Amino acid sequence: MDNLTHGLVGALIGQAGLKRKTGLAMPALVVGANLPDVDAACFLWLDGVEHLAFRRGITHGPPAWFLLPLLLAGGLWWFDRWQAKRGKRPEGRLPVRFGWLYALSLLACLTHPALDWMNVYGIRLLEPFSSRWYHGDVLFIIDVWLWVLMGLATWFSLRREKRGGEWRRPARIALAAVLGYIGLNGAITAAAEGGAVEGPTGNALVIASPPPLWSWRREMITGGNGLYALDGEVLPGIPLDRCDLVAARAADPQVDAFLFWSQAPFVEPGEDGVLRLRDARFYDPRARDRFAAILPPGTCNP
Protein backbone atom coordinates (compact mmCIF):
# COMPACT_ATOMS: atom_id res chain seq x y z
CA MET A 1 0.00 0.00 0.00
CA ASP A 2 1.01 3.63 -0.29
CA ASN A 3 2.86 5.30 2.58
CA LEU A 4 -0.02 7.62 3.51
CA THR A 5 -2.21 4.58 4.22
CA HIS A 6 0.53 2.95 6.29
CA GLY A 7 1.10 6.17 8.25
CA LEU A 8 -2.61 6.67 8.95
CA VAL A 9 -2.86 3.12 10.32
CA GLY A 10 -0.02 3.89 12.75
CA ALA A 11 -1.63 7.20 13.75
CA LEU A 12 -5.01 5.56 14.39
CA ILE A 13 -3.42 2.88 16.57
CA GLY A 14 -1.87 5.66 18.62
CA GLN A 15 -5.12 7.63 18.85
CA ALA A 16 -6.90 4.46 19.94
CA GLY A 17 -5.00 4.87 23.22
CA LEU A 18 -1.64 3.20 22.78
CA LYS A 19 0.20 6.49 22.45
CA ARG A 20 -0.22 6.99 26.19
CA LYS A 21 1.97 3.98 26.98
CA THR A 22 5.27 5.82 26.56
CA GLY A 23 6.81 9.02 25.35
CA LEU A 24 7.54 9.16 21.59
CA ALA A 25 4.88 6.51 20.99
CA MET A 26 3.41 8.29 17.97
CA PRO A 27 6.74 8.50 16.09
CA ALA A 28 7.27 4.81 16.87
CA LEU A 29 3.85 3.95 15.44
CA VAL A 30 3.82 6.18 12.37
CA VAL A 31 7.46 5.62 11.38
CA GLY A 32 7.26 1.93 12.28
CA ALA A 33 4.26 1.46 10.00
CA ASN A 34 6.35 2.75 7.08
CA LEU A 35 9.74 1.34 8.07
CA PRO A 36 9.85 -1.72 5.76
CA ASP A 37 9.78 0.64 2.81
CA VAL A 38 13.40 1.59 3.46
CA ASP A 39 14.02 -0.72 0.50
CA ALA A 40 12.85 2.17 -1.72
CA ALA A 41 16.46 3.37 -1.49
CA CYS A 42 17.20 0.72 -4.13
CA PHE A 43 16.22 3.29 -6.77
CA LEU A 44 19.58 4.93 -6.06
CA TRP A 45 21.59 1.98 -7.40
CA LEU A 46 19.26 -0.19 -9.51
CA ASP A 47 18.34 0.48 -13.13
CA GLY A 48 15.20 -0.12 -15.17
CA VAL A 49 12.86 -2.74 -13.74
CA GLU A 50 15.46 -4.28 -11.41
CA HIS A 51 13.73 -2.56 -8.49
CA LEU A 52 10.71 -4.83 -9.08
CA ALA A 53 12.77 -7.83 -8.00
CA PHE A 54 14.21 -6.06 -4.96
CA ARG A 55 11.22 -4.26 -3.44
CA ARG A 56 8.91 -5.93 -0.91
CA GLY A 57 11.48 -8.56 -0.11
CA ILE A 58 14.16 -8.68 2.58
CA THR A 59 12.90 -5.62 4.48
CA HIS A 60 9.39 -7.10 4.53
CA GLY A 61 10.34 -10.60 5.73
CA PRO A 62 10.41 -12.17 9.22
CA PRO A 63 13.94 -11.09 10.30
CA ALA A 64 13.13 -7.47 9.43
CA TRP A 65 9.86 -7.62 11.41
CA PHE A 66 11.90 -7.82 14.62
CA LEU A 67 15.17 -6.09 13.68
CA LEU A 68 13.75 -2.88 12.16
CA PRO A 69 11.54 -2.11 15.21
CA LEU A 70 14.54 -2.71 17.46
CA LEU A 71 16.57 -0.14 15.51
CA LEU A 72 13.69 2.33 15.57
CA ALA A 73 13.05 1.93 19.29
CA GLY A 74 16.76 2.29 20.02
CA GLY A 75 16.97 5.44 17.92
CA LEU A 76 13.98 7.05 19.62
CA TRP A 77 15.24 6.11 23.08
CA TRP A 78 18.64 7.63 22.25
CA PHE A 79 16.96 10.77 20.87
CA ASP A 80 15.04 11.26 24.11
CA ARG A 81 18.23 10.89 26.15
CA TRP A 82 20.09 13.25 23.81
CA GLN A 83 17.40 15.91 24.16
CA ALA A 84 17.43 15.54 27.96
CA LYS A 85 21.21 16.04 28.11
CA ARG A 86 20.92 19.22 26.07
CA GLY A 87 18.03 20.52 28.15
CA LYS A 88 15.74 20.43 25.11
CA ARG A 89 13.39 17.64 26.17
CA PRO A 90 9.73 18.81 26.08
CA GLU A 91 8.26 19.02 29.57
CA GLY A 92 4.97 17.46 28.55
CA ARG A 93 6.48 14.31 27.07
CA LEU A 94 5.70 11.09 28.93
CA PRO A 95 8.59 9.04 30.33
CA VAL A 96 10.16 6.99 27.56
CA ARG A 97 10.05 3.24 28.21
CA PHE A 98 12.18 1.21 25.84
CA GLY A 99 10.05 -1.93 26.20
CA TRP A 100 6.90 -0.12 25.14
CA LEU A 101 8.74 1.68 22.34
CA TYR A 102 9.85 -1.65 20.94
CA ALA A 103 6.40 -3.23 21.33
CA LEU A 104 4.67 -0.35 19.54
CA SER A 105 7.32 -0.23 16.80
CA LEU A 106 6.88 -3.98 16.29
CA LEU A 107 3.09 -3.74 16.15
CA ALA A 108 3.24 -0.92 13.63
CA CYS A 109 5.88 -2.69 11.55
CA LEU A 110 3.73 -5.85 11.35
CA THR A 111 0.81 -3.89 9.90
CA HIS A 112 2.99 -3.04 6.89
CA PRO A 113 3.43 -6.52 5.34
CA ALA A 114 -0.17 -7.33 6.27
CA LEU A 115 -1.39 -4.41 4.16
CA ASP A 116 1.10 -4.97 1.35
CA TRP A 117 -0.12 -8.55 0.98
CA MET A 118 -3.60 -7.26 0.18
CA ASN A 119 -2.94 -5.94 -3.33
CA VAL A 120 -2.06 -7.67 -6.60
CA TYR A 121 1.53 -6.36 -6.60
CA GLY A 122 2.34 -8.84 -3.86
CA ILE A 123 5.03 -9.34 -1.25
CA ARG A 124 7.76 -11.90 -0.59
CA LEU A 125 6.36 -12.55 2.85
CA LEU A 126 8.91 -15.17 3.93
CA GLU A 127 12.11 -13.63 2.53
CA PRO A 128 14.94 -14.70 2.98
CA PHE A 129 13.62 -18.19 3.74
CA SER A 130 11.47 -18.28 0.60
CA SER A 131 11.28 -15.95 -2.41
CA ARG A 132 7.69 -16.87 -3.23
CA TRP A 133 5.39 -13.94 -3.96
CA TYR A 134 2.06 -13.71 -2.11
CA HIS A 135 -0.80 -11.43 -3.15
CA GLY A 136 -4.29 -11.23 -1.66
CA ASP A 137 -6.02 -9.22 -4.44
CA VAL A 138 -8.15 -7.45 -1.83
CA LEU A 139 -7.29 -3.75 -2.16
CA PHE A 140 -5.88 -1.45 -4.82
CA ILE A 141 -2.42 -0.11 -3.95
CA ILE A 142 -3.94 3.35 -3.30
CA ASP A 143 -7.42 3.19 -1.75
CA VAL A 144 -8.98 6.66 -1.49
CA TRP A 145 -11.82 5.35 0.69
CA LEU A 146 -9.30 4.27 3.32
CA TRP A 147 -7.68 7.69 3.06
CA VAL A 148 -11.00 9.42 3.72
CA LEU A 149 -12.06 7.11 6.55
CA MET A 150 -8.76 7.06 8.41
CA GLY A 151 -7.88 10.68 7.69
CA LEU A 152 -11.18 12.02 9.02
CA ALA A 153 -11.08 9.72 12.05
CA THR A 154 -7.52 10.81 12.92
CA TRP A 155 -8.44 14.49 12.56
CA PHE A 156 -11.61 14.08 14.65
CA SER A 157 -9.77 12.16 17.36
CA LEU A 158 -7.01 14.78 17.59
CA ARG A 159 -9.61 17.57 17.65
CA ARG A 160 -11.48 15.91 20.50
CA GLU A 161 -8.26 15.35 22.42
CA LYS A 162 -7.32 19.01 22.08
CA ARG A 163 -10.72 20.03 23.45
CA GLY A 164 -10.52 17.59 26.37
CA GLY A 165 -13.14 15.15 25.06
CA GLU A 166 -13.16 11.37 24.57
CA TRP A 167 -10.62 10.95 21.77
CA ARG A 168 -9.97 7.20 21.80
CA ARG A 169 -13.44 6.10 20.69
CA PRO A 170 -13.38 7.66 17.16
CA ALA A 171 -10.05 5.97 16.41
CA ARG A 172 -11.26 2.60 17.68
CA ILE A 173 -14.45 2.83 15.63
CA ALA A 174 -12.42 3.73 12.56
CA LEU A 175 -10.06 0.79 13.05
CA ALA A 176 -13.05 -1.55 13.34
CA ALA A 177 -14.53 -0.01 10.18
CA VAL A 178 -11.22 -0.51 8.34
CA LEU A 179 -11.17 -4.18 9.30
CA GLY A 180 -14.78 -4.53 8.17
CA TYR A 181 -14.00 -2.80 4.85
CA ILE A 182 -11.04 -5.10 4.25
CA GLY A 183 -13.12 -8.16 5.13
CA LEU A 184 -15.88 -7.09 2.72
CA ASN A 185 -13.40 -6.60 -0.10
CA GLY A 186 -11.82 -9.94 0.69
CA ALA A 187 -15.23 -11.59 0.32
CA ILE A 188 -15.81 -9.81 -3.01
CA THR A 189 -12.45 -11.05 -4.32
CA ALA A 190 -13.06 -14.62 -3.12
CA ALA A 191 -16.47 -14.68 -4.80
CA ALA A 192 -15.09 -13.25 -8.04
CA GLU A 193 -12.16 -15.65 -8.25
CA GLY A 194 -14.22 -18.64 -7.15
CA GLY A 195 -16.99 -17.92 -9.65
CA ALA A 196 -14.80 -16.97 -12.60
CA VAL A 197 -16.12 -18.36 -15.89
CA GLU A 198 -13.77 -20.09 -18.31
CA GLY A 199 -11.73 -17.38 -20.02
CA PRO A 200 -10.91 -17.39 -23.75
CA THR A 201 -7.31 -18.41 -22.94
CA GLY A 202 -8.18 -20.79 -20.10
CA ASN A 203 -8.24 -20.46 -16.32
CA ALA A 204 -4.83 -21.79 -15.31
CA LEU A 205 -4.42 -18.46 -13.50
CA VAL A 206 -7.29 -16.36 -12.13
CA ILE A 207 -6.74 -12.95 -10.53
CA ALA A 208 -9.53 -10.62 -9.44
CA SER A 209 -7.80 -7.23 -9.48
CA PRO A 210 -9.43 -4.33 -7.57
CA PRO A 211 -9.43 -1.18 -9.74
CA PRO A 212 -8.68 2.31 -8.39
CA LEU A 213 -11.62 4.15 -6.80
CA TRP A 214 -14.33 1.57 -7.59
CA SER A 215 -13.23 -0.85 -4.88
CA TRP A 216 -16.31 -3.08 -5.13
CA ARG A 217 -15.53 -4.01 -8.74
CA ARG A 218 -12.96 -6.52 -9.99
CA GLU A 219 -10.99 -6.70 -13.22
CA MET A 220 -10.72 -10.38 -14.05
CA ILE A 221 -7.41 -11.69 -15.39
CA THR A 222 -7.49 -15.27 -16.69
CA GLY A 223 -5.16 -17.44 -18.72
CA GLY A 224 -1.70 -19.00 -18.63
CA ASN A 225 1.45 -19.72 -20.65
CA GLY A 226 1.74 -16.07 -21.68
CA LEU A 227 -1.81 -15.91 -23.09
CA TYR A 228 -4.12 -13.83 -20.91
CA ALA A 229 -7.48 -12.14 -21.09
CA LEU A 230 -8.53 -9.02 -19.18
CA ASP A 231 -12.29 -8.99 -18.55
CA GLY A 232 -12.68 -11.41 -21.47
CA GLU A 233 -10.58 -9.39 -23.92
CA VAL A 234 -7.50 -11.30 -25.06
CA LEU A 235 -4.21 -9.44 -24.59
CA PRO A 236 -1.67 -9.52 -27.43
CA GLY A 237 0.84 -12.21 -26.55
CA ILE A 238 3.05 -15.04 -27.78
CA PRO A 239 2.91 -18.39 -25.94
CA LEU A 240 5.85 -18.55 -23.55
CA ASP A 241 6.77 -22.05 -24.68
CA ARG A 242 7.75 -20.50 -28.03
CA CYS A 243 10.32 -18.28 -26.29
CA ASP A 244 13.78 -19.10 -24.96
CA LEU A 245 13.37 -17.19 -21.71
CA VAL A 246 16.20 -19.09 -20.01
CA ALA A 247 18.71 -17.64 -22.47
CA ALA A 248 17.05 -14.20 -22.26
CA ARG A 249 17.34 -14.17 -18.48
CA ALA A 250 21.00 -15.14 -18.65
CA ALA A 251 21.70 -12.42 -21.19
CA ASP A 252 19.84 -9.51 -19.62
CA PRO A 253 19.45 -8.75 -15.87
CA GLN A 254 16.39 -6.63 -16.68
CA VAL A 255 14.58 -9.67 -18.10
CA ASP A 256 15.69 -11.79 -15.16
CA ALA A 257 14.43 -9.22 -12.64
CA PHE A 258 11.10 -8.83 -14.45
CA LEU A 259 10.42 -12.57 -14.62
CA PHE A 260 11.38 -12.98 -10.96
CA TRP A 261 8.69 -10.44 -10.04
CA SER A 262 5.98 -11.12 -12.62
CA GLN A 263 2.99 -13.30 -11.76
CA ALA A 264 1.26 -13.11 -15.15
CA PRO A 265 4.05 -12.56 -17.72
CA PHE A 266 3.38 -12.35 -21.43
CA VAL A 267 5.34 -11.28 -24.51
CA GLU A 268 3.82 -8.40 -26.46
CA PRO A 269 5.00 -8.08 -30.08
CA GLY A 270 5.23 -4.39 -30.90
CA GLU A 271 4.56 -2.73 -34.23
CA ASP A 272 8.19 -1.60 -34.10
CA GLY A 273 9.28 -5.23 -34.11
CA VAL A 274 10.36 -5.13 -30.46
CA LEU A 275 9.27 -7.91 -28.10
CA ARG A 276 8.29 -6.59 -24.69
CA LEU A 277 7.78 -8.59 -21.54
CA ARG A 278 4.64 -7.35 -19.82
CA ASP A 279 2.53 -8.41 -16.84
CA ALA A 280 -1.22 -8.80 -17.27
CA ARG A 281 -1.83 -7.31 -13.81
CA PHE A 282 -0.38 -3.95 -14.88
CA TYR A 283 -1.03 -3.88 -18.61
CA ASP A 284 -1.64 -0.48 -20.18
CA PRO A 285 -1.27 -0.30 -23.98
CA ARG A 286 -0.74 3.46 -23.74
CA ALA A 287 2.30 3.08 -21.45
CA ARG A 288 4.52 0.94 -23.64
CA ASP A 289 7.59 0.83 -21.43
CA ARG A 290 5.95 0.99 -17.98
CA PHE A 291 6.21 -2.34 -16.15
CA ALA A 292 8.00 -3.82 -19.16
CA ALA A 293 11.34 -5.28 -20.18
CA ILE A 294 12.76 -5.57 -23.69
CA LEU A 295 13.57 -9.10 -24.85
CA PRO A 296 16.71 -9.75 -26.92
CA PRO A 297 15.99 -10.17 -30.67
CA GLY A 298 15.18 -13.75 -31.66
CA THR A 299 13.99 -14.79 -28.19
CA CYS A 300 10.60 -15.92 -29.48
CA ASN A 301 9.31 -17.76 -32.53
CA PRO A 302 5.93 -16.15 -33.24
Residue pairs with C-beta under 8 A, 6 or more apart in sequence:
1 115
1 116
1 118
1 119
1 139
1 141
1 142
1 143
2 141
2 142
3 34
3 37
4 147
5 115
5 142
5 143
5 146
5 147
5 150
6 33
6 34
6 37
6 111
6 112
6 115
7 30
7 33
7 34
8 146
8 147
8 150
8 151
8 154
9 33
9 108
9 111
9 115
9 150
9 178
10 26
10 29
10 30
10 31
10 32
10 33
10 34
10 108
10 111
11 26
11 29
11 30
11 150
11 154
12 150
12 153
12 154
12 157
12 171
12 174
12 175
12 178
13 29
13 33
13 104
13 107
13 108
13 111
13 171
13 175
14 25
14 26
14 29
14 30
14 171
15 153
15 154
15 157
15 158
15 161
15 167
15 168
15 170
15 171
16 168
16 171
16 172
16 175
17 168
17 171
17 172
18 25
18 29
18 104
18 107
19 25
19 26
19 29
20 94
21 97
21 100
21 103
21 104
22 28
22 94
22 95
22 96
22 97
22 100
22 101
22 104
23 80
23 93
23 94
23 95
23 96
23 97
24 76
24 79
24 80
24 93
24 96
24 101
25 94
25 100
25 101
25 104
27 76
28 72
28 73
28 76
28 101
28 104
28 105
28 108
29 104
29 105
29 107
29 108
30 108
31 72
31 105
31 108
32 68
32 69
32 72
32 104
32 105
32 106
32 107
32 108
32 109
33 108
33 109
33 111
33 112
34 112
35 59
35 68
35 69
35 72
35 105
35 108
35 109
35 112
36 59
36 60
36 64
36 68
36 109
36 112
36 113
36 116
37 59
37 112
38 59
38 68
39 54
39 55
39 56
39 57
39 58
39 59
39 60
40 55
42 50
42 51
42 54
42 55
43 51
46 54
47 254
48 254
48 257
48 293
49 254
49 257
49 258
49 261
49 291
49 292
49 293
50 253
50 254
50 257
51 257
52 257
52 258
52 260
52 261
52 262
52 291
53 256
53 257
53 258
53 260
53 261
54 257
56 116
56 121
56 122
56 123
56 124
57 124
57 127
57 131
58 64
58 127
58 128
59 68
60 112
60 113
60 116
60 123
60 124
60 125
60 127
61 124
61 125
61 126
61 127
61 128
61 129
62 126
62 129
63 128
64 109
65 106
65 109
65 110
65 113
66 106
68 105
68 109
69 102
69 105
69 106
69 108
69 109
70 102
70 105
72 101
72 105
72 109
73 98
73 101
73 102
73 105
74 98
76 96
76 101
76 105
77 96
77 98
77 101
80 89
80 93
80 96
83 89
83 90
113 123
113 125
115 139
116 122
116 123
117 123
117 125
117 134
117 135
117 136
118 136
118 137
118 138
118 139
118 182
119 135
119 136
119 137
119 138
119 139
119 140
119 141
119 210
120 135
120 137
120 207
120 209
120 210
120 263
120 281
121 135
121 141
121 281
122 133
122 134
122 135
122 263
123 133
123 134
123 135
124 130
124 131
124 132
124 133
124 134
125 132
125 134
126 132
131 260
133 261
133 263
135 207
135 263
136 186
136 189
137 189
137 193
137 207
137 208
137 209
137 210
138 182
138 185
138 186
138 189
138 210
139 146
139 182
139 185
139 210
139 215
140 210
140 211
140 212
140 213
140 215
142 212
143 215
144 212
144 213
145 181
145 215
146 178
146 181
149 174
149 177
149 178
149 181
150 174
150 178
153 170
153 171
153 173
153 174
154 171
154 174
156 170
157 167
157 168
157 170
157 171
157 174
158 167
160 166
160 167
160 170
161 167
185 210
185 215
185 216
188 208
188 216
188 218
189 208
189 210
189 218
192 208
192 218
192 220
193 206
193 207
193 208
196 203
196 206
196 208
196 220
196 222
198 222
199 206
199 220
199 222
199 223
199 229
199 232
200 222
200 229
200 232
200 234
201 222
201 223
201 224
201 227
201 228
201 229
201 234
202 222
202 223
202 224
202 227
203 222
203 223
203 224
204 223
204 224
204 225
205 221
205 222
205 223
205 224
205 228
205 263
205 264
206 220
206 221
206 222
207 220
207 221
207 222
207 263
207 264
207 280
207 281
208 218
208 219
208 220
208 221
209 218
209 219
209 220
209 221
209 281
210 217
210 218
210 219
211 217
211 218
211 219
219 230
219 231
220 230
220 231
220 232
221 228
221 229
221 230
221 264
221 280
221 281
222 228
222 229
223 229
223 264
223 280
225 239
225 240
225 241
226 237
226 238
226 239
226 240
226 241
226 243
226 265
226 266
226 267
227 234
227 235
227 237
227 239
227 266
228 234
228 235
228 237
228 264
228 266
228 280
229 235
230 280
230 283
235 266
235 268
235 278
235 280
235 283
236 268
236 269
237 266
237 267
237 268
237 278
238 266
238 267
238 269
238 275
238 300
238 302
240 265
240 266
240 267
242 300
242 301
242 302
243 267
243 295
243 299
243 300
243 301
244 299
244 300
245 255
245 259
245 299
247 296
247 299
248 255
248 295
248 296
248 299
249 255
249 256
249 259
250 256
251 296
252 293
252 294
252 295
252 296
254 293
254 294
255 277
255 293
255 294
255 295
255 296
257 293
258 265
258 277
258 279
258 292
258 293
259 265
259 277
261 279
262 277
262 279
263 279
263 281
264 279
264 280
264 281
265 277
265 278
265 279
265 280
266 277
266 278
266 279
266 280
267 275
267 276
267 277
267 278
267 295
267 299
267 300
268 275
268 276
268 277
268 278
268 292
269 275
269 300
269 302
270 276
270 288
274 294
274 295
275 294
275 295
275 297
275 299
275 300
276 288
276 289
276 292
276 293
276 294
276 295
277 292
277 293
277 294
277 295
278 291
278 292
279 291
282 290
282 291
283 291
284 290
284 291
